[in-house]
Amino acid sequence: MADRATLEDLVRLQGERVRALKQQKASAEQIEEEVAKLLKLKAQLGPDEGKQKFVLKTPKGTRDYSPRQMAVREKVFDVIISCFKRHGAEVIDTPVFELKETLTGKYGEDSKLIYDLKDQGGELLSLRYDLTVPFARYLAMNKLTNIKRYHIAKDFDIAGQFDPMIPDAECLKIMCEILSSLQIGDFLVKVNDRRILDGTFAVCGVPDSKFRTICSSVDKLDKVSWEEVKSEMVGEKGLAPEVANRIGDYVQQHGGVSLVEQLLQDPKLSQNKQALEGLGDLKLLFEYLTLFGIADKISFDLSLARGLDYYTGVIFEAVLLQPPAQAGEEPLGVGSVAAGGRYDGLVGMFDPKGRKVPCVGLSIGVERIFSIVEQRLEALKEKVRTTETQVLVASAQKKLLEERLKLISELWDAGIKAELLYKKNPKLLNQLQYCEEAGIPLVAIIGEQELKDGVIKLRSVASREEVDVRREDLVEEIRRKTSQPLCIC
């Protein structure tokens, strides 16, 4: 009988012959005869249980995270969650998918990014696109009108009827605290208000039906030039050139509270009720930001649009700044790392009685931040600890496995993070080398003499200093020596 490789070749050649005969429109009898030969060869080939018949890859849009990457993620999450908790937030969770009707019609042009799932038990489902719409659905379902929450270490929201701009200012304060703590570089938070944008479009002559699509064009100004944005408005979206020019006069402006005051005196904008309300709230917001000590990190930027349909008031976006190429130039924004805004109408879309729950929130761009931190660590060639092990239980001589097991059990029971090598008689040098490679700071060494004296030799891996510690004091000494807080890098 031919070997498997030969049979596989014969099956492939016979398959090609069948395909060729079909293309040549050979007689049905001839094709049937050749197909019979192909089936006979396949039967001889039989199943190959050992042959891999699938591609080893992650699904599109997903990735695996190595222990090193997960260590970075956890430290970033710790910084973010600590800030959220410091500001009094509770934590909630919602399903990774929602009813399709829950998500549709909430995101504007971004709706095309929603992934639909197959029919599940008679329900049409989609993967959630963000955490804000599910949060609004959660509020409406549970009839909640007041909550401060965070979600999956990236989203923070304040829901409830409060005096203007106090929750909004706190969201911006949180954003600045997190980005400063992560030490990923200089940043700037751009602020605008959808009411100012809508008022600007109205006084410039944009038809109501084109507000949202023109808004999405303006939102591209952080990536492309005004001329390109204008070309899209006029050429693709049918806006009159003179209307686009009037919009350009406004959306290319940015500054601080002085710009807010200037626009409050603008003869056109000051006559628009929506714009006037938005500008008044922004002026109040800057007062609170000054009290919070972060006004220097905030820029009122009329080009900021945030394309999501559910925003109703203040909107904001944090960008990392690239140092200027030449003296006198302004720093350049190199990418958004956090964003958010006010969405007062979203919960009412789900409530059967249409009751509104005012909300404002922010989202941290954790994936982008992870990439930045990883790149920084790579550039600095810094080692990242992938475990939190405090001490390795080691032995100096042979036949001490039982003593190592008893000691490590005592440490585990006391809440100490400890490891040992899975060998009966490991060499001391190998145990010390493992600590250096894994970044374990301490080694608890058991030896025959130490057992007689009732002590454990505690060694600092970095300094190589050794001290004898009474066994009953070992837990406290390990805690004392490893109590330093972990840093992000």
N, C-alpha and C positions, 0 to 999 in steps of 0.2 A: 504493500500500500504506500502511496506517495506520502511524504512528510507534510506537515501542516502548511509550511511556507509555500510548497509547490501547489497544494490544493487551493490556497488563497489566490495565487497567481492565476490558476486555471479558472476559478470563479470570476475573477476580475475580467479576464480575456473573453470568457463566454458571455458575461454581461454586456461587454462592449459589442460583441457580435450580434446579440439580440437587438440592441439599440440601433445598430447600423442597418439591420434587416428591416426594422420598422421605418427608418428614415427612407430606405430605398423602396418602401411599399412592396416588400416581397409577399409571396402568397401566404395565406393564413396557415396552410399546412406546414410550410417551411418554418414559419415563425414558431408554431406550436412545437415542432420537433426540436428546435434549438432551445426553447424555453424549458422543455422537458429535460434536456441535457443539463441546463443550468440548475434546475431544482435537484437533480440527482447529485451534482457536484456539491451543492450546498448541504445536502443530507449527509454526504460523506464527510464534509467539513465539520458538521455538528457544532454545538455551542462551545464557546471558549470562555469558561468561567473566570479565568485569570486575566482576560483581556479587558482593559479599561475602555468603556464605551461612553464616557462623559468627559467634558472639559472641566478641568480644575480652575475655577475662577469665581470671583464674587459677582453678584448681580450688578448690572449697570447702575451707576450712581451710588454704590456702596463701597466700603473698604474694610479691611481688617486693621486692627491696631495691635502693634507689638507691645510686649511688656514695657519697653522704654517709653513708647508713645502714650500708653495708658497711665504711666507714672506722671507724665507731664499733664495729661488731661485731669487727673485727680487733683493735682496741686492747683491747677487753674480753677477747677470747680470749687475747691475749698475756699479760695479767695472770694469767688462770686457768692457762694452760699453764705459765707460768714457776713458779707456785707448785707445781703438780703435779710438775714436774721437780725442783724444789728438794727435794722430799720423796722423790725416788728412784723415781718411777713410770715404768714402760715404757708404750708406747702400743700398743693393738691396734685392730682394726676388725672389724665383723661385718656381714653383709648387712642391708639395710633391711627385708627380709621374712624370715619364718621359716615352718617347717611349722606349720600351724594347731594341731596337737596339742602343739607345744612351748609355745605361749602360753596355751592354754586351761587354766583351773583354777588359775591362779597369782595372779590379781589380785582375787579376791573380786567385790564389786559393780562394780568398775571394768571388768570384762571386757566390758561392753556398749560400751566405747569402742574396742574392737579393730576395725580395718577388715579385712574379708576380701577376698581377691582371687579372681579367677576361677581355675578349674582350670588349672594350668600343667603340661603334660606328665604328667598323671595324679596330680599332687600338689596337695593343698589348702593354700593359703598365706594368710598374714595379714601385714599390716604390723606391725612390732615396735611395742609400746606404750611400752616403756622400754628402757634399755640393760642392765638387771640380769639379766633372764631370759636374753637372748642370751649374756651373759657366763657365767652358770652353765652353759648348754649348751656353750659353748666350753671351759670347764674340764673338764667331763665327757668331751667328745669327745676332747680332747687329753691326758686323764689327768693333768692338772696339779693339784697339791695346794698350791702355794705361788707367789703372784705378787702384785706391787703394780702396778696398771695404771691408766691413764686412757684415756678414750674420747671422741673428738669434742669435746675441750675442755670437757666438762660433767660427766662422771662419773669418779669416783675410787673404787677398791676395793682392799681388802687381803684376800687369800685365804690361809689357812694356819692351822695349829694353833699358837697363841701363848698366852702368859700373859694372864689376863683383863684387859680394859679398856685395855691399852696401845695396840693399833691403834685402838680406838674413840676414845680421847683424841686420837690424832693426827688422825683424821678431823675432829673438832670444832676442833682447832687450825687445820687447813687451811681449813675453812669460815670461821673468824674472820679469818684472814690475807687471804683473797680479798676478803671483804666490806669489810674495812678498807682494802685497797689500792684498791678501786674507788671509794671515797669517795661512796657513794650515800646516806649518812645513817646515823643511829644504828640499831642492830639488836639483837635479843635472840634467843638460841638456846634454844628450849624442848626439854627432854629428858624422856623417860619410858622405860618398859620394858614390853614386851608381857607379860612374866611378871607384872609388878605389876598390869597391867590385868586379865589373866585371873584372877589371885588375888583382885583386888577384886570382879570379877563373881561369882566362886565364893562368897566369904564373904557377899555381898549376896543370894545366892539366885537368880542368873540360871541357867536351865537350860543345860547344855553346848551344846545345839543352837542356842542363840540368842547365843552369845558373839560371833561375827563380825558379825552384823547389829546387835547393840547397840553393838559397837565402832565401826561406821560412823556410828551416831547420835551417840555421844560425840565423834567426830572433827569434828562440826559446831559445837562449842561456841566455836570462834574466830570464827564468823560469825553465830550466832544465840544467843538467850538460853537459859538452863537450862530455863525453862518450856516453850519450843518443843521443845527436845530431849526433855524428859520426855513431852510430849504425843505426839511421834512414837513413843517407846518403848511407851507405854501404848496409844495409840489405833490405831497402824498395825502395831506389832510384837507386841502382845498381852502385854506385860510387866505384872506386877502393880504397882499404884501404890506399895505399900509397898517393893517391891524397887527401883523407880526412885528413891524418896526416899533409900534407903540408898546407892545409887550416887552420887546428888547430893552427899551429905555428903563423899564422897571426891574426886570429879572436879572440884569447884570449888576445890580447894586448889592453891596453887603457892608456891614458895619456893626455898631453897637446901639446903645439906647439913643444916641444922637440921631441915628438914621430913623428910628421909630418916631422920634419927635418931629423930624423933618417931614416924614410922610403924613403925620397927623395934620400938617399944615398944607399938604398937597391939595391944590384946588379941585382935582378930580376925585382922588381917593377919599378925601374927607367928606365928600357928598354921598359916598356909598356906605350904607348901613353895615353890611357885613365886614367890609374892610375896616371901618371905624371901630367896630367891636373887637376885631382881631388885634388891631394896633393898640387899643386901650389895654387889652389883656397882656400883650407883650411888654408894654411899659411897666405894668405891675409885676410881671414875671422878672424883669431885670432888677427891680428893687429887691425881690427876695433872693435872687442869685447873688447880688452884691452882699447881702447879709450872710449868705452861706459861704462867701469867700471864693466863688468860682466864676464871677462875671468875666474875668480875663480869659476864661476858656471857652466862652460862648460868642458866636457870631450870628447876628441877624442876617440871613442870606435869602434874598427873594427868589433865588433859583431853586431852592429846595422844595420839591413837590411831593415826594413819597407817593408812588403811583397807586397804592392800595385804596380802594374805593371807600373803605369804612372810616377813614379819618375825617373828623368834623371840626377840629380846632388846631391847637398848637401841634407842630410836628418837629422832630429833631433827629439828627444823625451825626454820629461821631466819626471823624476820619483821622487816620494817622498822618502826620506831617513829615514831609521829606525836606531836609535842610535846603535852603536856596542855593542855586548853582553859582550865583554871583552876589556880591555885597549889595544891599539895597533892595533885592528882590524879595517878594513874599514867599514863605514856605509853601510847597505844593502838597495838596491832599493826595495820598497814595492808596486810599481804599477805606471803605466803611467797615467799622468794627463793632458798631452798636447803633441802634435806631429805635424810634418809637413815636408816640403821639397820643392825642386824645381822640376817643371814638365814643361819643355820647349816644349814638343811635343804634349801635349794633345789637345790644341786648334786647331792645324793643322789637327787633325784627323776629325774634324767637318767642317772645312773650305773647300768649294768646290774647291778652288784653292790650298789647302794645305799650306796656309800662316801660318807661325809659330808666336805665341805670347809667348815670354818667361814669365813664371809665377813662383812665389814662395809664399808659404802661410803656415799658421799654423791653427790648430784646438785645441780648449780648451775642455778637457774632462769634460764637465759641470756636467754630471750625477754622475760621480765619486766624483767630488768636492762637490756636494750637499750632498752626503752620508757622506763624511768626516766632513763637517761643522755640519751636523745634529748630528753625533755621538759625536762631541766635545761639542756641546751645551747640549746634554743629559748627558754627563759625568760631566759637570760643573753645571748641573741643572739650566741653565740660562733660563730665561723667554724670549720668542720671541714675539714681538708685531706683531699682524696680521692685524692691521689697522694703518693708519697714522693720525687718529683724533687728532687734536690739543687741542680741548676744548669741554667740555660738557656744554650745556646750562641747568642750573638747577634752581629750585625755592625753596625758604625757607618756603613759606606758601601755602595754598590751593588757588584755583581759580586764578591762574596766568598762565594758559595755553596760553591764547592769547598773553601775554607779552613774553612768551618763544618763541612762533612761530614768532612773529615780530622780536625778537632779532636774532634768528638763521637765519632767512631769510636775515637780514642785513649782518651777518657774511658770509653766503654762497655767497652773491653777491659781497663781498669784497675778495673772494678767500680763505677764512679761512675754514679749514677742521673741521667741527663741527657736533655734534650729540645731540640728546635729547631723553629721555625715552618716549615711546609711551603710557603714562598714563596722565590722566587729572590732578591728584593730587598725584604725587609720593612723598614718604617720602624722606627728604633730606639725611638721612643716606643711603638709598638704592641707591640714585644717586651717592653719594661719593664712595660707595662700588663698584658700576659698573665701575667707573673710575679706581680704584685700580686693579680690575680684568682684565680690557682691556688695562691697561697701558696708559690711557689718562692723559697727564701731568697737564692740567688745568681745572678748573671749573669756569664758569661764573654764579654767583648766583644772581638771581633777588629776591628782597624782597619788601615788602610794603614801608619800610623806604627808601630803595635804589631808588625806583621809585620817591618818593617825592624829594629826593636830586639830582636826575639826574645822579646817578652813578651806576656802576655794581661792585659787590664784586668779585674780581678775586682771586681764591684760588689755590695755588700750592699743588698738591696732595701729592708729596713726602715729602715736608717740613711742610705742613699744614699751611703755612703762608698765610695771607689774606691781600689784599690791596684794597681800594676803587679807582676805575678808572672812570673818566668821560666817559660817553657813547661815545662821539665823539672821544675819544682817545683809545677806547678799541681795535680796530683792530690793531693799531700800537703796542700796548703793548703786545698783543698776539703774533704778529710776532717777536717782540724783544725777548720774553721769549722762543720761540720755534725755534729759528734760528740755534741751534747747529746741525751740520751735523750728519746723521745717521751712526752708525758703523756697520760692518758686523756681529757682535755678539749681 
